[in-house]
Amino acid sequence: MVTVRRKMWISVALVALAMMAIGLDETVLPIGSTLVDQGNDQRQADAIIQSNIEKRLLLDERIYWELLHVQVNQGHAILYGEVRTPQEKGLAALIASTVPGLKGLTNSIIVEPAFTRDHKLSEAVWNVLQGVPTLNGNDTLRVNVKNSVVKLEGVVEHSIQKEAAEKAVASVSGVATVINLIEVKSQVSGESVTETVREKLLQEGVQVQP
């Protein structure tokens, strides 16, 4: 009799454990899906925070924002990149800290006065070169700026185009020296220059031999 009762209790216990296991399985899926939803919500929140920080940095004229980057993870933002002064570094962090939803901030911005100055000068040089009509369509030109010294490289058809590029770059405020390494594809005399090119060069202030 004892053996029979023991077997019955064992059977009941096994059934109870099986039902508990089924119950646990039924509760795991909703919890898992909730965690996934929470993860998606956090990623969306991080993206919104990052976008808001970037917009505020962009709109503040006191900061040279083009070399700044923002990364947000779990509500914690990391600022990195380069600025010109320690004041800009502190200001960038202050602006970012005012964004709603931010839980923490790490300011990894580097202060590099010369680098940011050269970067800005490089952009100015490119803008000037793009405005030189005789260089339109030339995709060989390259510009390198270091310590306000501009090095020009590439290939042009005429030597007067090389001179026009150098003159245009030298006119940019902040340029200390121009190193003109542009190659002339074919050395030609002034008589070989077409009237169209001649007019454009004269407009740019380049003297062309008649």
N, C-alpha and C positions, 0 to 999 in steps of 0.2 A: 504493500500500500504506500509506504513511504517513497519507494522508487517511482511509482506511478504519479504521486503528487509532485515529486521533484521534476519529473519529465514535463508535467503540465505547467509548472511555474517557469521552467526553462522556455517552453513554447510561448507562453504569454510574454515573457521578457523579450524574446527575439522579435515577436510581432510589434511590441512597443518600441523597440529600438529601430525597427524598419520604418514605423510611422514617423518617428522623430527625425529619421534621416530624410524622409520624403518632405517633411515640414521644413527642414533646414534647406533642402534644395530649392523649395519653392520661395524661400525668402532671399536666397543669394542673388537671383537674377534681378529683382527690382533694385537691390542695393548696388549691384554692379552698374546697372544702367544709370542710376543716379550719379554715381561717381563719374561716368563718362560725360553726363550732362554738365556736371560741375566743372570738369576739365575744359569743355568747350566754352562755357561761360567765362572761365578765367582767361582763356586765350583771347576771347573777344574783348574782355575788359582791358587786358594788356595792350591790345592793338589800339583801342580808343585812347588810352593814356599816352601811348607813344605818339599817336597822331596829334594829340592836343599839345604835347611838349614841343614837337617839331614846328607846329603852327605858331606857337608863342615865340620860339626862338627866331623864326623867319620874320615875324612882324616887328621885332625889336631892332631898330636901326643901330643900336649901340653895340651889337654883336655881329662879327663877321661869321655868319652861320654856315657858309657853304662847306667848311671843313669839319663841321660838327656832326656827330652821329648819336642816335639814341637807341637803346635796347631795353625792353621791359619784360620782366619775367616774374610771375606771381606778384605783380604789383610793385616790384622793386625795379627802379630805373637805373641804368648805367649810362653816364655821359662820357663820350670819348671823342678824340679828334684833336685839332690844334686851334689855338687862339693867339692873339698878339700880345695880350697883357694879362697879368694875374687878376686885374679888375674884371676883365671879360670872363675869365674862368669862374670867378665868384658870382658874377651876375647871371651867367648861364644856369648855375645851380639854383640860384634864388628864383629865377623864372620857372624852372622845372618844378620846384618844390610847391608852387602854388596850384598845380594841376589837381583837380579833385580825383580821389581814388588812389593816389600815390601812397604806398606804404613805406617806402624807403628809397634812398638815393645815394649812389656812389659817383663821385666826381673824378673821373679818370682823364680829364682833359689835360693836354700838355700845352704849356706856354712856349711857343716857338715864334718869336717876332720876325726873324729873317725869313722863315719858311712861308708864313702867311703873306708877308709883303711880296715875296717873289711870285707866289701863286697869283695874287691879285694883279701884279704887274704883267704876268704872262697872259692873263685874260685881256688886259688892255692892249697888249701888243697884237694879239690875234684879232681883236676888233678893228684895229687900225689896218692890218694887212688885208682883212676882208673888204675894207673900203677902198682898196687900190684896184681900179678897173683893169689894169693890165695884168693883174695876178688872178683875176677871176677864173675859176675852173682849175687852178693849179693845186693838185692834191699831193704834191711832193714836198711842200714846204713844212719844215719842222722848227719849232721854237723851244729853246731851253733857256731858262732864267735862273741865275744863281748869284746872290749878293748884288742884285740890280744890274748884272752884266748879262746882256742878251746875245745868245748865239743863234744865228740863222743858218739853216741847212735846207737843201733841196735842189731842184733843177729848174732852170728857166730857158726860154728860147733865145733871148737877147740880153746882152750885158747891161743895157739901159733898164731892163726890168729888175735886174739885180740891184742896180743903183737906186731904183725907185723904192724897192723894199727896204733897203738900208735907211734911206732918207725918211721914210714913213715911220719906221721904228724909232729912229733917233729923235723924232718929234714927240714921242710919248713921255709925259711927265714922270720922272722917277728913274728913267733909264740912264745908267751911268756910262756904259760903253756898249757898242754894237760890234760883235765879231761876225762878219759876213762871210760864211763859208758856202754860200749858194753857188752851184756850178752852172756855167753857161753851156747849153747844149751845143750851140753852133756859134762860133765867133763871127759876127757879121759887122759890117760897117753901117754907118748911119743911113746910107742910101738904100739899104735893103729893108729898112723899116717901113711898113705900110703907112699910108696917111692916117688910117684909123688909129693905129697904135701910136703914131706920132702925136696926134691930137690929145689922146688920153694922157700921154707922158707930159705934154706941155701943160695940161690942166693940173697935173700933180707937181708941177714946178721943176721937172727934169728937163735939162737942156739937151736938145737933139741936134746934131750937126746937120745942116741942110744938104 
